[in-house]
Amino acid sequence: MQRSFEEEILDGGGHLPEMLERAHRTLSLTHSLLGNHAAILRALRRDGQAVRRVLDIGCGHGGLLEKVRRQTGAEVLGVDLRPPEGGMGEFPILKLDAVREALPRADVAVSVCLAHHLRDDEFVALIRNVGRTCRRFVILDLVRHRVPLAVFSTFAPLCLPRVNRLDGCQSIRRAHTAEEFRALIARAVAETGGSFRHRVAPFWIRQMADIRY
């Protein structure tokens, strides 16, 4: 399956705040049901050092941040190109370009389904940029494969709003294959002295990279 570079609906501007809030709330619930948030939390608990501050890159409306704070007790903050209007109140979400701008310091940075929004050179630059202020970066993303696309296309219409259905299918089409994902991370860490582990979940529902700088 060839990679698609068409934008998703939520990538565009001009959406009403209430529509964005509903879409992000549904997206956060979807990540919970698929086990994506639980996978990030497990990775944080296996850190081996004290995790006092966690940075979520491409955090959307902060659904994962709230869980990390509640379940680990860590200080949390997020960065996003389009943070929610008025902020979250409970924790800061900064408007930053994580590929090009200096990031806040944290013990561990995480990102969930951000990588497929980036060009290959941007993904490499993001990984190197995170390494300047964090000692570890846990990346979770989709896998471009026919199996998850078929499963999502079958079941999403039963329970998800139109925006989330369409964007979910397009996200899978935009994602990297496991081989592409691994090769790009290897290229990114080659100049940092870092190392990484890469895992693909059963049925290609997600892939994760755990980078230590």
FENFEN-V198501 format. One line per field, one symbol per residue. burial: # if it has 24 or more other C-alpha atoms within 12 Angstrom, else .. A space follows every 50 residues. Layout:
BEGIN
burial = ???
END
This chain:
BEGIN
burial = .........##........#..##.###.##....##.###.##..#... #.#################..#.###########......#####.###. ..##################..#######################..##. .##..#...#..################.###.###.##....####### ...##########
END
